[in-house]
Amino acid sequence: MRYTDRRIVDSYSGLFEGLSSLNKIELIERLSKSLKTDVKDKDKAFYKAYGAFSSDKSAEAIIKDIRTSRKFRKKQIDF
């Protein structure tokens, strides 16, 4: 375990000391459920978002719109 990971765990551990036993059990259950979440489910959710941007414009038209909407300032920066 890296130093930063250990510090994070120690910090959370300090927060848990003030919780009641029932709250700690609930926390353990939720952590256990989060560990059971399969990586494939996360991948599916990511790939499910593919194509979520819908437009009737072609890709070239969208690119042209983005490029023409850019605004640049011509300001000299002195160092």
C-alpha positions as CSV (number, residue, x, y, z in Angstrom):
1,M,0.0,0.0,0.0
2,R,1.4,3.4,-1.0
3,Y,1.8,6.2,1.5
4,T,-1.0,8.3,0.1
5,D,-3.4,5.3,0.1
6,R,-2.5,4.6,3.7
7,R,-3.1,8.2,4.7
8,I,-6.6,8.1,3.0
9,V,-7.5,4.9,4.8
10,D,-6.3,6.3,8.1
11,S,-8.3,9.4,7.6
12,Y,-11.5,7.5,6.9
13,S,-10.8,5.2,9.8
14,G,-10.7,8.2,12.1
15,L,-14.1,9.2,10.9
16,F,-15.5,5.8,11.5
17,E,-14.6,5.8,15.2
18,G,-17.5,8.2,16.0
19,L,-20.1,5.9,14.3
20,S,-22.4,3.6,16.1
21,S,-22.1,-0.2,15.6
22,L,-25.2,-0.3,13.4
23,N,-23.8,2.5,11.2
24,K,-20.5,0.7,10.9
25,I,-22.3,-2.5,9.8
26,E,-24.3,-0.5,7.2
27,L,-21.1,1.0,5.9
28,I,-19.5,-2.4,5.7
29,E,-22.5,-3.7,3.7
30,R,-22.3,-0.8,1.3
31,L,-18.5,-1.2,0.8
32,S,-19.0,-5.0,0.2
33,K,-21.7,-4.2,-2.4
34,S,-19.3,-1.8,-4.1
35,L,-16.6,-4.4,-4.3
36,K,-19.0,-6.9,-5.9
37,T,-19.8,-4.5,-8.7
38,D,-18.2,-6.1,-11.7
39,V,-15.8,-4.1,-13.9
40,K,-17.7,-5.3,-16.9
41,D,-20.8,-3.5,-15.6
42,K,-18.8,-0.3,-15.5
43,D,-17.5,-0.9,-19.0
44,K,-21.1,-1.6,-20.2
45,A,-22.2,1.7,-18.8
46,F,-19.4,3.5,-20.5
47,Y,-20.0,1.9,-23.9
48,K,-23.8,2.4,-23.5
49,A,-23.2,6.1,-23.6
50,Y,-21.5,5.8,-27.1
51,G,-23.5,7.7,-29.6
52,A,-25.4,9.6,-27.0
53,F,-24.6,12.9,-28.8
54,S,-27.2,13.1,-31.5
55,S,-27.3,15.6,-34.2
56,D,-28.6,15.8,-37.8
57,K,-25.4,17.7,-38.8
58,S,-22.5,15.8,-40.4
59,A,-19.3,15.5,-38.5
60,E,-17.6,18.0,-40.8
61,A,-20.4,20.6,-40.2
62,I,-20.0,20.2,-36.4
63,I,-16.2,20.5,-36.7
64,K,-16.6,23.7,-38.8
65,D,-19.1,25.1,-36.2
66,I,-16.7,24.5,-33.4
67,R,-13.7,26.0,-35.2
68,T,-15.6,29.1,-36.3
69,S,-17.0,29.7,-32.8
70,R,-13.4,29.9,-31.3
71,K,-12.4,33.3,-30.3
72,F,-8.7,34.3,-29.9
73,R,-7.4,37.5,-28.3
74,K,-4.5,39.2,-29.9
75,K,-2.9,40.5,-26.8
76,Q,0.8,40.8,-26.2
77,I,2.0,39.3,-23.0
78,D,5.2,40.7,-21.6
79,F,7.3,38.7,-19.3
